[in-house]
Amino acid sequence: MKFKQMLALSIFITVFALNNVYSQKDTRPNIIIILADDMGYADIGSYGSEIPTPNIDKLAANGVRFKQFYNVGRCCPTRASLLTGLTPHEAGIGHMAEDPEKPGINDWGVPGYKGYLNRNSVTIAEVLKNAGYHTYMSGKWHIGMHGQEKWPLQRGFERYYGILSGGASHLQPFPPRGITVDNAPPVYPAKDEGFYDTDAFTDNAIKFIKEQKDQKPFFLYLAHTAPHWPLQAKKEDYEKFIGKYMKGWDTVRQERFRKQVELGISKNEWGLAARDVRPWNELTQKEKEEVDFRMAVYAAQIYCMDYNVGKLVDMLKKNGRFDNTLILFLSDNGGAGEPYKELGGRPQSEVNDPTKFWSVSYGMGWANVSNTPLKRFKVETYEGGISTPLIAHWPAGIKTQAGKWNNTPYYLIDIMPTLVDVAKTSYPSTFHNGNKILPNQGISMLPVFLQGKGKTHEYMYWEHEDNCAIRWGKLKAVKKLASQTWELYDMEKDRTESHNLADQNAGIVKQLNEEWYRWANSHYVLPKGDQKEVYKKSN
């Protein structure tokens, strides 16, 4: 054979082989993270609630449910940790993200407290996009907004629809908290447009997937603002719940607890954590009617989120993509006692007022219910602040474990390595034009999805706004940063943190104290120099 013929044949074989490789179907799963906002541990039916959540519950019944999965107790630090696989302080959001009304207030001038994601972190979207995934986001960003370089499309997402700030009116976002599409300036829906953010976020997420022109796998991050205050729901939704909470928070909490015991996620011997408000029977009739309505609106927000999950699932089924899609559902923190008023704080007239935003809440009594049976609320590092449901659903991958509970403790830094494994890719050591990327210290949960067990953490760590915690095996220590006094609890016997064991276990407390400070000093937790004073003044 002549040289030219051999060369032509070689080129033909090479081209044929490459075409064959690229024409092969990518069998890696699609990945969806659905994040609720300020939703408590017990607020969906599959974790004990009376609120109808049939679509989420179906995912739970056919997936793996985690009894002990942890967030970091607050909106933006959780989002930073979830998306980067780092602790919030490593990612640059040890306190809060940039504020639309007060730019720069949360930049303390030190690495752990910048108010936006730094460039020594890499997002799940950046990792998966490099691995050949399409990457979409719809909903609440809240990890940097002043400067386009901090926006979703500059951190790995191909398409975005949502709110860059920490929240807005659910019914009618108004300046400076508007809707951003991709890199366009914010827009503000008109009153007569019938806007409701839970619907809009889901509809645009569905739109992104349906408009995809190829069959490559996709990653969708659907970050709802529900059921975060302000209390605002559609009339046809909240009317379904009015009057159903006149039985009161004590009764509803007991009913949720009994259901949790039946489900196997709570134990009778734990009892309920102490209530933070008056008993229901001490409220006046007017107070009861008002907070019944507030809880009805809150329940409606969760109910709406659930039927929007159903819309997303239906689309995936119709497009033949449901079976090979991994769906993770969780919440960014526990139920919110904010503004730390028994009955919700703000005037009743502000509930469902589209022109209101700040702290129109359901109050501490219902927040106790949301976190049944756990102690305290969002922001704090007691179990009520940092515990979340986690549901993992993936018919093509989760088979033998479908419908089972898992009791192994995991937390947010474990999601990045899990998705890296699922996508059959790797976590980079450098990114952003050669920037060094901090190492991920999480543990992949993929073995748990597939076989029901996997590696575990020796220690788990938390800090947010002076609230500190460390977990070692079944033991968990909690304290305020300014205090030298740790509380110690046994999570197997006392997950409601009712019996402090610190005095009887001084050696263990000393060990956990030293380990927490080792972690804090190596993970940008403790501000340096003058920032210590800033930190004290902010708390």
Beta strands, then each sheet from edge to edge (+ up, - down):
strand 1: 30-36
strand 2: 64-70
strand 3: 134-140
strand 4: 159-163
strand 5: 180-181
strand 6: 218-223
strand 7: 325-331
strand 8: 387-393
strand 9: 404-406
strand 10: 410-411
strand 11: 430-431
strand 12: 435-436
strand 13: 459-464
strand 14: 467-472
strand 15: 475-480
strand 16: 487-490
sheet 1: 5+ 4- 3- 6- 1- 7- 8+ 2- 9-
sheet 2: 5+ 4- 3- 6- 1- 7- 8+ 2- 10-
sheet 3: 11+ 12-
sheet 4: 13+ 14- 15+ 16-
end
